[in-house]
Amino acid sequence: MTKNLFCSSLLLLSLGLFCCSTEKTEETKILAKINDYNLTLDSFEYQLATELELDEDFKLTNQAKRNFLEEIMRKQLLIQEAKKLRLDTKDEFIRAIQRYWESTLIRNLIDLKSQEINNKIYVSQEEIETRYKEMAKSEGTPPPLKEIQEKIKKELKEEKKTRILKEWINDLRQHAKIEINEELL
């Protein structure tokens, strides 16, 4: 709780300092220069706040901040070396970035649609009881309904969500204009 409050405060402070600056001529505070790259204090604080959110075990001490800065500098040096070798322009790299971008985009879309579906579906008590009876027929004597009711409800809800998601994807396919050159296949 305290960690989340600290992270949020640090992030808000960083954004506040960045967004509320009225003087455009005011120089940005440079925490470190790595060859031609300038690591701003704002960027460092943002990355640090993100790390604090992601890693619950991260303890913010002066030494930890220095170590984190070293890690950022090491990463920047490796990026600079890779760029110097023009690895960022190779087809393999570009395809990998494209695959990552596509995967992330699809995952975000599926997550969004799943949440939308999840908010609209429900499981009735009758459905739970029907599934329980089916379990009793196929598996013998299941635990009492009260003990596994929530588990059954979650399973049924997940099944419904999966079915609706598949239907949505099929609907996208049916309404899309797709042409396949069979000769090239």
C-alpha distance (Angstrom), angle and dihedral (degrees) to the residues before:
residue distance angle dihedral
M1 . . .
T2 3.80 . .
K3 3.79 89.8 .
N4 3.81 92.3 52.3
L5 3.80 90.3 47.3
F6 3.81 90.4 49.8
C7 3.83 92.3 47.1
S8 3.78 91.8 48.1
S9 3.80 91.4 47.2
L10 3.80 91.9 48.1
L11 3.80 91.6 48.0
L12 3.81 93.0 46.9
L13 3.79 91.1 46.9
S14 3.80 90.8 50.5
L15 3.78 92.8 47.4
G16 3.79 91.4 43.2
L17 3.77 92.5 53.0
F18 3.78 90.8 45.9
C19 3.82 97.9 44.5
C20 3.80 100.6 36.4
S21 3.78 97.4 54.0
T22 3.80 107.6 122.1
E23 3.77 97.8 -174.8
K24 3.76 113.0 78.5
T25 3.78 91.2 -171.5
E26 3.79 92.4 58.3
E27 3.78 108.8 114.5
T28 3.80 118.4 -117.7
K29 3.78 113.2 -116.5
I30 3.79 109.7 -109.6
L31 3.78 112.5 -152.3
A32 3.81 96.0 -176.6
K33 3.80 139.6 -1.3
I34 3.77 116.4 -144.5
N35 3.80 105.2 -173.3
D36 3.83 103.3 -63.2
Y37 3.81 94.1 -14.8
N38 3.80 119.7 98.5
L39 3.79 116.5 -155.1
T40 3.78 106.1 -155.3
L41 3.76 123.0 -148.7
D42 3.82 88.8 -121.4
S43 3.80 91.9 54.8
F44 3.80 92.3 46.7
E45 3.82 92.5 49.3
Y46 3.80 91.5 47.7
Q47 3.82 92.0 50.7
L48 3.80 90.7 45.3
A49 3.82 92.2 50.4
T50 3.81 89.5 49.5
E51 3.80 90.8 50.5
L52 3.81 90.4 50.1
E53 3.81 90.1 53.2
L54 3.80 93.7 48.1
D55 3.80 99.1 42.3
E56 3.80 113.4 51.7
D57 3.81 91.2 -174.2
F58 3.82 93.8 56.0
K59 3.82 108.8 116.2
L60 3.78 114.1 -158.9
T61 3.79 107.5 -133.4
N62 3.79 130.3 143.4
Q63 3.80 89.1 -102.9
A64 3.81 90.9 49.4
K65 3.82 90.1 51.8
R66 3.82 90.2 50.3
N67 3.81 91.3 47.9
F68 3.79 90.2 49.0
L69 3.80 90.1 50.5
E70 3.82 89.6 50.4
E71 3.80 89.6 51.8
I72 3.82 91.6 51.2
M73 3.82 91.1 48.0
R74 3.82 92.1 48.3
K75 3.80 90.1 50.0
Q76 3.81 91.3 48.3
L77 3.81 91.5 50.4
L78 3.80 90.5 52.2
I79 3.81 91.3 48.0
Q80 3.80 90.5 50.2
E81 3.80 91.3 49.9
A82 3.81 91.6 48.8
K83 3.81 90.1 50.5
K84 3.80 91.0 47.8
L85 3.80 87.8 56.0
R86 3.84 87.4 47.3
L87 3.79 91.7 -122.9
D88 3.80 88.7 143.2
T89 3.81 90.6 66.0
K90 3.80 97.9 50.0
D91 3.80 117.2 112.9
E92 3.80 92.1 -124.9
F93 3.81 91.1 57.0
I94 3.80 93.2 45.6
R95 3.82 91.5 49.4
A96 3.81 90.7 48.9
I97 3.81 90.9 51.7
Q98 3.79 90.4 47.2
R99 3.84 91.6 50.5
Y100 3.81 90.6 48.4
W101 3.81 91.6 48.3
E102 3.81 92.1 48.2
S103 3.81 92.8 46.4
T104 3.79 92.1 49.1
L105 3.79 92.1 46.9
I106 3.82 92.1 49.8
R107 3.81 92.4 45.3
N108 3.80 90.9 51.0
L109 3.81 91.1 48.8
I110 3.82 92.4 48.7
D111 3.81 90.9 46.8
L112 3.80 90.9 50.3
K113 3.81 93.3 47.3
S114 3.83 91.7 44.1
Q115 3.79 90.5 53.7
E116 3.79 90.7 47.6
I117 3.81 90.9 50.4
N118 3.79 92.3 43.3
N119 3.81 90.3 56.6
K120 3.82 91.3 54.3
I121 3.79 103.3 44.7
Y122 3.75 128.9 81.4
V123 3.78 137.5 177.3
S124 3.79 119.5 -133.7
Q125 3.78 125.0 -141.8
E126 3.81 88.2 -116.5
E127 3.81 90.6 58.2
I128 3.80 90.4 50.5
E129 3.81 91.9 49.6
T130 3.81 92.1 46.9
R131 3.81 91.0 52.2
Y132 3.81 89.9 47.1
K133 3.82 90.6 53.6
E134 3.81 90.2 48.6
M135 3.80 89.1 52.1
A136 3.80 90.5 50.4
K137 3.82 91.1 52.4
S138 3.80 96.1 47.2
E139 3.81 102.9 32.6
G140 3.77 103.7 31.1
T141 3.77 117.7 -123.8
P142 3.82 111.3 2.1
P143 3.81 123.0 -162.9
P144 3.81 115.3 -82.1
L145 3.81 113.4 -67.3
K146 3.81 92.5 -117.1
E147 3.81 90.2 60.0
I148 3.79 96.5 51.7
Q149 3.79 102.3 26.3
E150 3.82 94.5 104.0
K151 3.81 91.6 47.0
I152 3.81 90.8 51.5
K153 3.80 90.6 46.8
K154 3.83 91.7 52.1
E155 3.81 91.8 47.7
L156 3.81 92.6 49.5
K157 3.79 91.9 46.9
E158 3.81 91.3 49.5
E159 3.82 91.0 48.6
K160 3.80 90.8 51.2
K161 3.79 91.8 47.1
T162 3.81 91.7 49.7
R163 3.81 91.8 48.1
I164 3.82 93.2 48.8
L165 3.81 91.3 45.8
K166 3.82 90.9 52.2
E167 3.81 90.0 48.1
W168 3.81 90.0 50.8
I169 3.81 91.7 50.9
N170 3.82 90.8 47.6
D171 3.80 89.3 49.4
L172 3.81 90.0 53.2
R173 3.80 88.6 53.0
Q174 3.80 93.7 47.8
H175 3.79 93.2 51.0
A176 3.81 95.6 43.9
K177 3.78 123.0 97.5
I178 3.80 103.1 -123.6
E179 3.79 125.7 172.0
I180 3.79 122.1 -173.9
N181 3.78 122.7 -165.7
E182 3.81 97.9 -140.9
E183 3.81 92.1 -170.2
L184 3.78 90.4 64.9
L185 3.78 94.8 45.4
